[in-house]
Amino acid sequence: MDHFFQFEQEFVESLHCIPMIVRLKLDSCGVKLKLNHWNQFTSPEKQVLVTMACETPEEANLYRDFLQTLVTEKTGSPAKTLPIDDHPAWLNNEQIPVEIQEKAAEFNKEITLEQWNQLTPLQRFALIKLSRPSHENSNFYPALQEFNL
């Protein structure tokens, strides 16, 4: 299974940025990982974080424990924790987040609920992250294209 999107290809080989698959897992396990933490990990450690399961509550707990152990080993203290959303927007089949619709409209695009429901949770998560005003949004349009929207 390919864990990376086409719009991430510029940094996939070196993994100098945190890929969307890991960012989804961070939100799922409630850890605020900083880029400077990520960049202290070895390539094999990063690969484990990319491939390690984090879907069930048990897996999320194991992922969080593994990640916090790594961060503590590298920095001397664990990463900050965040609340875990029990009903994240990327798992909502009934509603497309407003910020995604607004960002899509900037490109004269409209995403239908049918299209939203055809996306994977990771694709939805990526669109949510890429549509945030605080995010550097250069990859939103490439993501729309990649996801055939």
C-alpha positions, 0 to 999 in steps of 0.5 A: 500500500502506498502511504504517500500522496503525489503532492507529497512526492517532493519530500517523501524520499527524505521524509524531511516533512511529516507526511499526511499519513503520520499527521492523521495518526498524530490526531488519532492518538492525541500527540502534538509532534513538532517538525524539529522532533520529527527531524531528530528521528532516524529514517527507520524510526520514521518508517515505523511511524508511517507503517505502524497501525493506529486505527483502533483505540488500542492501536492508537495507545500503542502508537502514542506510547511508541512515539512519546518514547521516541520523542523523550529519548531524542529531546528529554521530554515527551511531546505535548498531548492534544484532545482526541476528537471522538467524531472527527470530520474526516469520518463524517459521511454526512457533511463536508467541512465548510472550510473545504468547500470555501477553499475549493470555491477559490479554485471554482470547484465544488465537492459533492457529498457523493464525491466526499463519500468516495474519498478515503478517510486519509484523503478527507483528512488531507483536504481538511488539513490543506484547507486550514488558513494556518496551513501553507495551502499550495498543495490543496489544488494538487490534492483536488486533482489527485483525488479526481475532484 
